[in-house]
Amino acid sequence: MEAWLTDFPQRLIDGYTTFLSARLPHEQSRFRELAETGQHPEIMVIGCCDSRVSPEVIFDARPGELFVVRNVANIVPPYAPDGQAHGVSAALEFGVGALRVKHIVVLGHARCGGVKAFAEEAPPLSPGDFIGKWMKLMAPAAAKTPRGDASPADYLTRLEQANIVNSLDNLTSFPGLAALIEKGKIATHGAYFGVATGELSVLDRASGAFRSIAPEAQTRAFAVPRL
Ligand SMILES: [Zn+2]
């Protein structure tokens, strides 16, 4: 290997080589077309940085299909035109204003380290650092989610799902976006991925519950022997 490349992760070199031989041949014309005409994704996904919850993998997405922004615990901060730099808000502005996406999906997940740290007030949270301040954005979700007599695992699930709802609420704090939602030009959705089970649930706004979108196929996928 050439000297300048020795520090680059071998895993990425191997993955790229596989991409060149396996996927690129099928996607070549699509990449070319997307380069010429630009991207026109209709769906924006706001997900967590968690390496197990990749929207492109979960939704089997092709290049150009999903406009994705990921951050710790899939949080949408409230609209804050305070002159500071806001990454999620910038992505929203671009997705909504320039790309004119038709759907925004907030994708949360089980076993979210950010939500767990917030619930347990545990490391890596601390008042002075970035993640501690960031996770405080989910305080309204926690305030609406009493622990009651829920088991720790159930409480975390409720908190993870309340955090998704809180992000959906915060989307409506952006005036331009709120108007588009009101007019039916953009639909927002909450989704929750069960990492261990592969189950995807979507928020049913009428009941406030997250319901599995393909329970039979998901059960089948886990029931069939692999070999
Ligand atoms: Zn997470």
Boltz pocket constraint, residues with backbone or C-beta under 6 A from the ligand:
constraints:
  - pocket:
      binder: B
      contacts: [[A, 48], [A, 49], [A, 50], [A, 71], [A, 72], [A, 73], [A, 74], [A, 109], [A, 111], [A, 112], [A, 113], [A, 114], [A, 115]]
      max_distance: 6.0
